[in-house]
Amino acid sequence: MSLKKYSGSCHCGAVRYEADLDLSAGTGRCNCSFCRKVRNWSIIVKPESFRLLSGENSLSFYEFNSKSSKHHFCKNCGVRTFSKGYIEEIGGAFVSIAISTLDNVDLNDLIEAPVWYADGLNNNWHHQPAEIRHL
């Protein structure tokens, strides 16, 4: 396990966070309607591994369908930085951090990070969809 403290932010810098992440443990992409539209690539952590440093007043969020996740984004620049939610099938409470918002990540760490493809479209979280090339 290679736990590191990363910092991240939205494009305008209003929203800033830090998180303790182990990229070598895996990242994820999903085929649900939301993740496909935002080209989601994220890493899921327990809430205690995530700290919002600034920008709480700059955040808004979007929920849909089962409302099991709040997809937070900056009201100023529109960048989706993280989601918070609760889905029993993936371990309960979580924070899903958009990989693209990490500021101090090493390119080699991203290249080497395993990617899990989840079939969220069918709520079949522990199985990969038949087709992943478009994700």
MOCORTA-V36467 format. One record per helix or strand. SS is the DSSP state (hx for helix, st for strand). FROM is the first residue (numbers start at 1). TO is the last residue. If there is no record, write none. Layout:
# MOCORTA-V36467
ss = {SS/SS}
from = {FROM/FROM}
to = {TO/TO}
This chain:
# MOCORTA-V36467
ss = {st/st/hx/st/hx/st/hx/st/hx/st/st/st/hx/st/hx/st/hx/st/hx/st}
from = {4/16/23/27/33/42/47/50/56/59/69/80/88/92/99/102/107/115/120/124}
to = {9/21/25/30/38/45/49/54/58/62/74/87/90/98/101/102/112/119/122/124}
